Amino acid sequence: MSVKRRTVLLGAAGMGVASTMLPGARSVTAHAAGLPLLPNLPAGAPDRRLFAPVEQRFAGYLRILAPMSNDIVDTDPYGFMGGGWWRTPAQPYNSRVQEHVFTLSWFYSNQRTWNPYFRENALLGRLDAALQHYIGLQNPDGSWPEYHAGEQGKASSGFGIGYLAKTLANLRQANALPNRRAQLEVALRKGVDWYLDPGNSVVWDDPFKYTNQATAGVAGSALTLKLLPDHDRSLKLQDRIRFIAKWAQSPAGFFYDPRGMDINYNFEVMLPEMAELYLLTRNPQLATMTRKFADWFGYNLLREPDGCGWLTYYAVSDRTAEAFYDDITPDPDRTILGSHFIPVAPDLGAFFTSREDQTASRKAWAADPAPVPALAKQDTSPRIIAHAPYGETMPSRAAKQAAIARIPYLRSDHFTERRHDDYGNQDYLYVRRPGLYLGAFFGDRQGSGVKAGTGFLWHPVAGTVIHAQQTATGSWGTVRDGKSDAETNLVAEYPSKDLVRYRTPDGSIATELLVGSHSVSRRVTAIGAATEQIPLVLQPDDEVVFSDGTVVPYNQTRTATADSIVIRRGKATITITWQGPRPATISTSSRTYLRDQRRRVHVLRIPHNGTLETVIHTAG
C-alpha cells in the first residue's frame, strides 16, 4: 500500500469514517474518535514464507498489532494502552502496561515485505499518545510505578529504561517524532540517574533481591549510554556491574530471585538480561558469572535418556513452576539471547536448541499452511522481539551433545555435592551413585512454593522416577495432620557423605536419609499417625505392580494391601519396599511433562502409625 493511499485512508478516519482497511482486510469498528485507527491485516496475512528465520517470532505480534494499538485510549487517560494486552494490574498508573511502545516503534520503523505498518501514520499517532502517557508516569526522581501511583518500581523502572531506549533507537532510525524523542532523552537520563545511584535502596537493597530486575535496568542503562553517551554515567554503570557480579549470585551458583533460586527467572529472564549487558559492554565478569551458573544449572536439570528434554528441580524454585524444558524449543523462545554466552561458557550449550534443530523447526514453521495464530492477551511479552535484533549464537548439535556429556551426573557416577548459601542457611544436596542421582534441599525456604527435603530421584536408564512438586499433595515427604514436612524449614545434619538426618523445626517429624550405590532409604519417625508420600513419574509403557498382584495402569488410581511396588521401564527396574503389608494407594494426576506428555505424575501414599522405612532399589 502506498504512502499516498495511507494518507487518504487516515484522513477519512480522522473525519469520522467508521473503519479503515488494507486491501482485502476485514473491517475494523471505530472505537476511538480522536486518533485514526490502524487497519487490520488482510484475511490470511501474514504469509509465513516471507519471514527471515530469525524474525519468525514477529509474526504473532504482527497479528495483534492493530487491535492492541487501537485499544490505546484517546480520551482520558490519554495514551493509556488499554485492552489488557500486557501486565497486570491493567490500570493507567502501571507503567509496565506501556512497554509495548517498543513493539509499536519497531513495526513503524522497520521495513519488511510482511510489515504493512511500516511508516503507517495511524500507528505513529497512537505510538506518540502511548509515549506521552508513559513519560507522564515517570516520578520526579526518575523512577516509574507499577502497583500504585507514585511507586518507585524496581522492575517497572528497570525494564522500562530498556524498552524506552530501544524505542528511542527506533524513532531515530525512522527520524520520527523529534519533540517526543527529546522528551524521551530527558526521561531516560533521569531514569538512568535514579537506577545507577548506589544509594538507591529500592534497586540496590541489602540483601540484594530480585536480581533479574536490577540487571535489566543496568542493561537498559548501558543501551541508553550508547544512544546518549556520558562519561560520568558510564563510570556509574561499570560500578553497578561490579556490584551485580559481587552480590547477585549465590555461592551455590544460582541468581537470587528473590533470595533463593528460581529455574525460570534464572534461565529465562536473568540470563538474557545479562547477555544483553554483556553484548553492550563485553564485561568479563558477566562471563564468569555465567560459567558458574551453567555449572549450577547442570545439577538441577534432569536429562531424559531418550533425549526428548529435561525435567527440572523446580520444587525449590521460589517464584515459578517451570518443571521441564523440551530438547527443541521453537520460536518464540525467550531464552535465546542467553545463547550469546555459549562461546565463553560452552557448558551452557547443553540447555539450548541446536542450530540444526532450530533450522528444521523454522523451516517447518514456514511451510505450515495454517494461519499464524494471534498471541493471547497477557502472553505478549515484548522481550521476545526486543531481543531479536541481537541475533543468536546457538550451539551446533555436536557441541550441544558434548556439553550434555559434561553435565556433572552424566560425567561422573559417584559424588556428593552440597551447595550452601548463608542467607537462610540454604543447603542444596546432590548425591550421585552408580544406580541413581538424588537431589534434596534443607534450610530456610525462600518462597511458599518451595518444598524441602528429598526432591528427585533419577536413574541412568529409566530417567526421572521421582519428582517432587510445589504442592503439599505432591511433595516427596511425610504428611501429618494435613501438612507435609516439606512445607517447613527442615533442620539437617550430615554425619557422612551417605547419610543425612533432618527434622521439622518442632521435632514432630524426623527422617534419616541413607544413600547407597543402588538404593535410597528414608526412615521416618513422627509423633503420631502419618503418611509417606512419593510423587512418581510414570510412562504409558511402564509395568507397575504392587506386591499383592494389583496392577496399576497408566493414568489410573489403584489401592492395594502390600509391602512393595515394582516399576519396570525398559531394562530398568525400580522397587520400593516398606514394612507391611499395609494399605497403599497410587493416585494419578493431571501433571504431565514435555511436549509428548508421556510422563505423568502419580503419587504413591503409604499410611503408617508414625514409624516407617521406605527403601527404593534401582536395577538395570
C-alpha positions in Angstrom: 0.0 0.0 0.0 1.5 3.3 -1.0 2.0 6.2 1.4 -0.5 8.3 -0.6 -3.2 5.6 -0.2 -2.4 5.5 3.5 -2.9 9.2 3.8 -6.3 9.1 2.2 -7.5 6.3 4.5 -6.1 8.0 7.6 -7.7 11.3 6.6 -11.0 9.6 6.2 -10.7 8.0 9.6 -9.9 11.4 11.1 -13.1 12.8 9.6 -15.2 10.1 11.4 -15.3 7.2 9.0 -16.1 4.0 10.9 -13.2 1.9 9.6 -10.0 1.8 7.6 -8.9 -1.2 5.7 -5.8 -2.5 4.0 -6.7 -4.1 0.6 -8.6 -7.4 1.4 -8.8 -6.7 5.1 -11.8 -7.2 7.3 -13.5 -4.1 8.6 -12.5 -2.5 11.9 -15.1 -0.9 14.1 -14.0 2.5 15.2 -13.8 2.8 19.0 -11.5 5.8 19.4 -12.8 9.1 17.9 -9.7 11.2 18.3 -7.0 9.1 16.8 -7.1 7.3 13.5 -7.4 3.5 13.7 -4.9 1.0 12.4 -6.3 -1.1 9.6 -6.5 -4.8 10.3 -4.3 -7.2 8.4 -5.9 -8.7 5.2 -7.5 -12.1 5.7 -4.9 -14.9 5.8 -2.0 -12.5 6.4 0.8 -12.7 7.2 2.5 -15.1 4.8 4.8 -17.3 6.8 7.2 -17.7 3.8 8.1 -14.0 3.8 9.8 -14.0 7.2 13.5 -14.4 7.7 14.1 -17.4 10.0 15.3 -15.2 12.9 12.3 -12.9 12.6 9.6 -15.6 12.6 8.9 -14.6 16.2 7.5 -11.3 15.0 4.5 -13.0 13.2 2.3 -13.4 16.3 3.0 -9.8 17.3 2.0 -8.6 13.8 -1.3 -10.4 14.2 -2.1 -8.3 17.4 -0.6 -5.0 16.4 -3.7 -3.4 15.1 -6.1 -4.4 17.8 -3.5 -3.7 20.5 -2.8 -0.2 19.0 -6.4 0.5 18.5 -7.0 -0.1 22.2 -4.8 2.9 23.1 -7.1 5.4 24.8 -7.5 8.7 23.1 -9.8 10.3 25.7 -8.9 10.1 29.3 -6.4 8.8 30.3 -5.0 9.8 27.0 -2.4 7.3 25.7 -3.0 4.5 28.2 -2.6 1.2 26.5 -5.9 -0.3 27.3 -7.4 -3.7 26.5 -5.4 -5.8 29.0 -2.7 -6.9 26.5 0.3 -6.8 28.8 0.9 -6.9 32.5 -1.4 -6.5 35.4 -2.9 -4.6 37.0 -4.2 -3.2 33.7 -4.5 0.3 35.2 -3.4 3.6 34.0 -0.8 4.1 36.8 1.0 0.8 35.8 3.9 1.9 33.6 4.6 -1.7 32.6 1.4 -1.8 30.6 3.1 0.7 28.3 6.1 -1.4 27.5 4.7 -2.3 24.1 5.7 1.2 22.9 8.8 -0.7 21.8 6.6 -3.1 19.7 4.8 -0.2 18.0 8.0 1.7 17.3 9.6 -1.4 15.8 6.8 -2.0 13.3 6.7 1.6 12.4 10.5 1.9 11.8 11.4 -1.4 10.1 10.6 -2.1 6.5 9.8 -5.7 5.7 7.8 -7.3 2.9 5.4 -8.7 5.5 5.1 -5.5 7.5 2.3 -3.3 6.1 2.6 -0.9 9.1 6.0 0.5 8.1 5.7 4.3 8.2 1.9 3.9 9.0 0.7 7.3 10.2 -2.1 5.9 12.3 0.5 3.7 14.1 2.8 6.7 14.7 -0.1 8.7 16.1 -1.0 6.0 18.6 2.6 5.4 19.5 3.0 9.1 20.2 0.0 9.0 22.5 1.3 6.0 24.3 4.7 7.6 24.8 3.1 10.7 26.2 1.3 8.6 28.8 4.4 6.6 29.6 6.7 9.6 30.0 4.0 11.3 32.1 4.0 8.4 34.6 7.7 9.0 35.5 8.2 10.2 39.0 10.2 13.3 39.7 13.1 11.2 40.9 13.3 9.3 37.6 11.5 6.0 38.6 8.3 4.5 37.2 5.4 3.0 39.1 3.8 -0.4 38.7 1.4 -1.3 41.5 0.2 2.1 42.6 0.7 5.7 41.5 3.9 7.3 42.6 5.5 3.9 43.5 9.3 3.7 42.9 9.3 0.4 41.0 12.4 -1.7 40.7 11.1 -3.9 37.9 9.0 -1.2 36.2 11.9 1.3 36.1 14.5 -1.3 35.1 12.6 -2.9 32.3 11.2 0.5 31.3 14.6 2.0 30.7 15.4 -0.8 28.3 12.2 -0.6 26.3 12.3 3.2 26.1 15.9 3.2 25.0 15.0 0.7 22.2 12.1 2.9 21.3 14.3 5.9 21.1 16.7 4.0 18.8 13.7 3.0 16.5 12.4 6.6 16.3 15.9 7.9 15.5 16.1 5.2 12.7 12.8 6.5 11.3 13.6 10.1 12.0 10.2 10.4 13.6 8.6 12.4 16.5 11.6 14.8 17.1 9.8 16.5 20.0 8.9 13.3 21.7 12.4 12.0 21.2 13.7 15.0 23.0 11.3 14.2 25.9 12.5 10.6 25.8 16.1 11.6 26.1 15.3 13.7 29.2 13.3 10.8 30.8 16.0 8.3 30.0 18.7 10.4 31.6 16.6 10.8 34.7 15.8 7.1 34.8 19.4 6.1 34.4 20.5 8.5 37.2 17.9 7.1 39.5 18.8 3.5 38.7 22.6 3.7 38.8 22.6 5.6 42.1 24.4 3.3 44.6 22.5 5.0 47.4 19.1 3.9 45.8 17.9 1.3 48.3 14.9 0.3 46.1 17.2 -1.1 43.5 20.4 -1.9 45.5 18.8 -3.3 48.5 20.5 -5.2 51.3 20.2 -8.2 51.0 20.1 -7.9 47.2 16.8 -9.3 45.9 15.1 -9.8 42.5 18.4 -9.5 40.8 17.0 -10.0 37.3 15.2 -6.7 37.7 18.3 -4.8 38.6 20.3 -6.4 35.8 17.6 -5.4 33.3 17.9 -1.8 34.5 21.6 -1.8 34.1 21.3 -3.4 30.7 18.8 -0.7 29.7 21.2 1.9 31.1 24.0 0.5 29.0 21.9 0.8 25.9 20.9 4.4 26.9 24.5 5.3 27.2 25.2 4.0 23.7 22.5 6.4 22.5 23.3 9.3 24.9 27.0 8.9 25.8 28.1 10.4 29.1 31.4 9.7 30.9 30.2 10.1 34.5 27.2 7.9 33.9 29.4 5.3 32.2 31.6 5.1 35.3 28.5 4.5 37.4 27.4 1.8 35.0 30.7 -0.1 35.5 30.4 0.3 39.3 26.9 -1.3 39.2 28.1 -4.2 37.1 30.7 -4.8 39.7 28.0 -4.8 42.4 25.9 -7.3 40.4 28.9 -9.6 39.9 29.6 -9.5 43.7 26.1 -9.7 45.1 23.6 -11.1 42.6 24.8 -14.7 42.6 24.7 -17.2 45.4 27.9 -19.1 46.3 25.8 -22.1 45.2 25.7 -20.7 41.6 22.1 -19.5 41.2 21.0 -15.9 40.9 18.9 -14.6 43.8 15.2 -14.3 42.9 14.2 -13.0 45.3 16.7 -14.6 47.7 16.6 -18.3 46.7 16.8 -19.9 43.3 14.2 -19.9 40.5 14.6 -22.1 37.4 12.5 -19.9 35.2 13.7 -16.5 36.3 17.4 -17.5 36.3 17.4 -19.1 32.8 14.6 -17.2 31.0 15.0 -13.7 32.4 18.2 -13.1 34.3 20.5 -14.8 31.8 19.1 -13.0 28.7 19.3 -9.7 30.5 22.9 -10.4 31.5 23.6 -11.4 27.9 22.3 -8.0 26.6 24.5 -6.3 29.1 27.4 -8.4 28.0 26.9 -7.6 24.4 26.8 -3.9 25.1 29.8 -3.8 27.5 31.8 -7.1 27.0 32.5 -7.0 30.7 34.3 -10.3 31.5 32.7 -10.5 35.0 29.4 -11.4 33.3 31.0 -14.3 31.5 32.5 -15.6 34.8 29.0 -15.4 36.4 27.5 -17.4 33.5 30.1 -20.2 33.7 29.3 -20.5 37.4 25.6 -20.6 36.7 26.0 -23.2 33.9 27.7 -25.5 36.4 24.9 -25.0 38.9 22.2 -25.5 36.3 23.7 -28.8 35.3 22.9 -30.3 38.8 19.3 -29.2 38.6 18.2 -30.2 35.1 17.5 -33.9 34.7 18.2 -35.3 31.3 15.7 -37.9 30.0 17.6 -40.8 28.4 15.6 -40.7 25.2 16.9 -37.2 24.5 13.5 -35.5 24.5 14.4 -33.0 27.1 14.9 -32.2 30.8 12.9 -32.2 33.9 13.9 -29.5 36.4 14.3 -29.4 40.2 11.5 -26.9 40.3 10.3 -27.9 43.7 12.8 -25.5 45.1 12.0 -22.6 42.7 11.0 -19.5 44.6 8.6 -17.9 42.2 7.6 -20.1 39.2 6.7 -23.7 38.3 8.9 -24.4 35.2 9.0 -28.2 35.6 10.6 -29.1 32.3 12.3 -28.0 29.1 11.9 -29.7 25.8 15.1 -30.5 23.9 13.9 -28.4 21.0 12.2 -25.1 21.8 10.5 -23.5 18.8 10.0 -19.8 18.5 9.0 -17.8 20.3 11.8 -18.7 22.8 12.6 -16.1 25.3 15.9 -17.8 26.4 17.6 -17.2 23.0 19.5 -14.1 23.9 21.4 -16.1 26.6 22.9 -18.2 23.8 25.4 -15.4 23.2 27.3 -16.6 26.3 27.9 -20.1 24.8 31.3 -19.1 23.2 32.6 -18.1 26.6 30.6 -20.7 28.6 30.4 -23.8 26.4 28.7 -25.9 29.1 25.6 -23.6 28.7 25.1 -25.1 25.2 23.6 -28.2 26.7 20.4 -26.3 27.5 19.7 -24.6 24.2 18.2 -25.9 21.0 20.9 -26.9 18.5 21.4 -24.9 15.3 20.4 -27.8 13.2 17.2 -28.5 15.1 16.3 -24.8 15.2 16.8 -24.6 11.4 14.5 -27.6 10.9 11.9 -26.2 13.3 11.9 -22.8 11.4 11.6 -24.5 8.0 8.6 -26.5 9.3 7.0 -23.3 10.6 7.4 -21.5 7.3 5.9 -24.5 5.4 2.9 -24.8 7.7 -0.2 -23.8 5.8 -2.2 -22.9 8.9 -2.8 -19.2 9.6 -0.4 -17.6 12.1 -2.1 -17.6 15.4 -2.6 -14.3 17.2 -1.0 -14.0 20.6 -3.3 -14.3 23.6 -3.7 -11.3 25.8 -1.0 -11.2 28.6 1.1 -13.7 26.7 2.6 -10.9 24.6 6.0 -10.3 26.3 7.8 -7.6 24.2 11.2 -9.1 25.4 10.9 -11.8 22.8 11.1 -9.4 19.9 13.1 -6.8 21.7 16.0 -9.3 21.8 15.7 -10.3 18.2 17.9 -7.6 16.7 20.9 -9.0 18.7 20.7 -12.3 16.9 21.7 -15.6 18.5 24.6 -18.0 18.9 23.0 -21.4 19.2 25.3 -24.5 19.6 25.8 -27.0 16.9 24.3 -30.4 17.5 27.8 -31.8 18.2 28.7 -29.0 20.6 25.4 -29.5 22.4 25.9 -33.2 22.8 29.5 -32.6 24.1 28.1 -30.1 26.7 25.4 -32.6 27.8 28.2 -35.2 28.3 29.9 -32.8 30.7 26.8 -32.5 32.9 28.0 -33.4 36.4 25.8 -36.5 37.0 26.4 -37.7 33.4 30.2 -37.2 33.6 30.6 -39.0 36.9 28.7 -41.8 38.7 29.9 -41.0 42.2 29.9 -37.7 44.1 28.2 -36.0 47.0 27.9 -32.3 46.3 26.4 -29.9 48.9 26.0 -26.3 47.8 25.4 -23.8 50.7 24.1 -20.3 50.9 24.4 -18.5 54.2 21.2 -16.5 53.6 18.6 -18.6 55.3 21.1 -21.3 55.8 20.1 -22.9 52.5 21.6 -26.4 51.6 21.2 -27.9 48.2 22.3 -31.5 48.2 23.2 -33.6 45.1 24.2 -37.3 45.5 25.3 -39.4 42.5 25.9 -43.1 42.8 26.2 -45.7 40.1 22.5 -46.6 40.2 20.9 -43.2 40.9 21.1 -39.5 41.3 19.3 -37.8 44.2 18.6 -34.1 45.0 17.4 -32.6 48.2 17.0 -29.2 49.9 17.3 -28.2 53.6 17.2 -25.0 55.5 15.0 -21.9 55.1 12.6 -22.0 52.2 12.7 -18.7 50.4 9.2 -18.9 49.0 5.9 -20.5 49.9 6.0 -22.8 46.9 9.4 -24.2 47.8 9.2 -27.8 49.0 12.1 -29.0 51.2 13.5 -32.4 51.9 14.1 -35.1 49.2 13.3 -33.6 45.7 14.1 -36.0 42.9 15.4 -39.4 42.0 16.9 -40.1 38.6 18.2 -43.3 37.1 20.6 -43.6 34.1 18.3 -45.9 32.1 14.8 -45.0 33.4 15.4 -41.2 33.7 13.4 -39.3 36.3 11.4 -41.7 38.5 10.5 -39.4 41.5 9.9 -35.7 41.0 8.7 -33.5 43.9 6.0 -31.0 43.1 5.5 -27.5 44.5 2.3 -28.6 46.3 1.8 -30.3 49.7 0.0 -33.1 48.0 2.8 -33.6 45.5 5.9 -33.3 47.8 8.2 -36.2 48.5 7.9 -36.4 52.2 5.8 -37.2 55.3 2.3 -35.8 55.7 0.9 -35.4 59.2 -2.3 -33.7 60.1 -2.7 -32.5 56.5 0.7 -30.8 56.4 3.9 -32.1 54.8 7.3 -31.8 56.4 8.4 -30.4 53.1 6.4 -27.3 53.9 8.7 -26.5 56.8 12.3 -25.2 57.2 13.9 -28.6 57.7 16.9 -28.7 60.0 19.6 -31.1 58.7 22.9 -32.6 59.8 25.3 -34.5 57.7 27.1 -37.3 59.6 28.7 -38.7 56.4 28.6 -38.3 52.6 25.9 -41.1 52.5 23.7 -40.0 55.5 21.5 -37.1 56.3 19.4 -36.6 59.4 16.8 -34.0 59.2 13.7 -32.9 61.2 10.9 -30.3 61.2 11.7 -27.3 63.4 9.2 -28.5 66.1 10.6 -32.0 66.0 7.3 -33.6 65.1 8.8 -35.5 62.2 12.4 -36.7 61.9 13.9 -38.5 58.9 17.1 -40.5 58.4 18.1 -40.5 54.7 20.7 -43.1 53.7 22.0 -43.3 50.1 23.7 -46.5 48.8 25.1 -47.3 45.4 21.7 -48.5 44.1 19.3 -47.6 46.9 17.8 -44.8 48.9 16.3 -45.4 52.4 14.1 -43.0 54.2 13.4 -43.9 57.9 10.7 -41.7 59.3 9.7 -41.2 62.9 6.7 -39.0 63.6 4.9 -38.2 66.9 1.6 -39.6 65.5 0.0 -41.2 62.6 1.3 -40.0 59.2 1.5 -40.9 55.5 4.6 -41.4 53.4 4.2 -39.6 50.0 6.2 -40.3 46.9 5.5 -38.4 43.6 6.3 -41.0 40.9 6.8 -40.1 37.2 5.3 -42.9 35.2 5.1 -43.5 31.4 2.5 -45.4 29.4 4.7 -48.4 28.7 5.7 -48.9 32.4 4.7 -52.1 34.1 3.6 -51.1 37.7 2.6 -53.9 40.1 2.0 -54.0 43.9 3.3 -57.0 45.8 -0.2 -58.3 46.2 -0.5 -58.6 42.4 -2.5 -55.4 41.9 -1.6 -53.9 38.5 -1.5 -50.1 38.2 -2.5 -49.0 34.7 -1.0 -45.7 33.5 -3.1 -42.6 34.4 -5.3 -44.6 36.8 -5.7 -44.8 40.6 -5.3 -48.1 42.5 -5.3 -49.2 46.1 -3.6 -52.4 47.4 -2.6 -54.1 50.6 1.1 -54.6 50.0 4.7 -54.2 51.2 6.2 -53.1 47.9 5.7 -51.9 44.4 7.7 -52.6 41.3 8.1 -50.3 38.3 9.7 -51.8 35.1 10.7 -49.4 32.4 12.6 -51.0 29.6 15.7 -52.6 31.1 15.4 -50.7 34.3 13.6 -51.9 37.4 12.7 -49.6 40.4 11.4 -51.4 43.5 10.0 -49.5 46.5 9.6 -51.5 49.7 8.2 -50.8 53.2 7.2 -52.7 56.3 3.9 -54.3 55.9 1.8 -55.4 54.2 -0.4 -52.3 54.7 -2.8 -50.3 52.6 -1.2 -48.2 49.9 -2.6 -46.1 47.1 -1.3 -44.7 43.8 -3.3 -41.7 42.6 -3.0 -40.2 39.1 -2.8 -36.5 38.4 -3.1 -34.0 35.6 0.6 -33.1 35.7 2.4 -34.2 32.6 5.9 -33.3 31.3 7.5 -32.5 28.0 5.9 -31.9 24.6 4.9 -35.6 24.1 3.1 -35.5 27.6 4.0 -39.2 28.1 5.4 -38.6 31.6 2.7 -38.2 34.2 2.9 -37.7 38.0 1.3 -40.4 40.0 1.5 -40.1 43.8 2.2 -43.2 46.0 0.8 -42.8 49.6 1.5 -45.2 52.4 -0.2 -44.5 55.7 1.5 -45.6 59.0 1.3 -45.2 62.7 4.3 -42.8 63.0 7.2 -45.0 62.1 8.1 -46.3 58.6 11.1 -47.1 56.5 10.8 -46.9 52.7 13.6 -48.2 50.6 14.0 -47.6 46.9 16.1 -50.1 45.0 17.3 -49.5 41.4 18.5 -52.0 38.9 19.2 -52.2 35.2 
